[in-house]
């Protein structure tokens, strides 16, 4: 083989090696994707470990959500929405077909029948159902779930101010305190807890305090109506999954 042929062959081999190197480099996952998938794996792992424990059914999903929120925060996620729906003061009775049969191995508490976490990370919205019986995978969610707060921030702030002023008045007038309208001890209740960096927005929506169309029966303020609208938006999103 002549020197010219050897030189051409060496160039061709070098081009092939360089080409394969660039191809492998393009297929490497980005640091962002690796970090994101890493904390999602951790969230699922923590859920499996927690569900494997023989813990009391009382506040079981509430305690799990606190564990997961702490993990999300360690990963730099600072916008998290917790939603819980159930019945306070209620008891699930067996159906006619279930009477006389062994109870199900897994039963969720009546006040934690539907529980879900939503969070926003790098412009994307995610969700995870918190099921007392099994681990549910992380899924993408519609941005509107979290956008609703920012679009109605002034109304939610008005609700917070109402209760701050209410408590301040009662502290300053111990002999002439005001009272909120009475509420039922047995009621379907939605709970919302929104973590926004170091701020927390928390409220309950009791179905008995609203008409079927969402108008408040008492405290007829716009902020109360907005609370109902937000829970309805979350409820519809979960039902579609």
Secondary structure, DSSP 8 states (H G I E B T S, - for coil): --HHHHHHHHHHHHHHHHHHHHHHHHTS--HHHHHHHHHHHHHHHHHHHHHHS---STTHHHHHHHHHHHHHHHTT--EEEEEEEEEET------TTTTTS---S----GGGSEEEEEEEETTEEEEEEB-SSSB---EE--THHHHHHHHTHHHHHHHHHHHHHHHHHHHH-TTS--------SSEEEEEEEEEETTEEEEEEEEGGGB-TTS-BSSS--HHHHHHHHHHHHHHHHHHT-
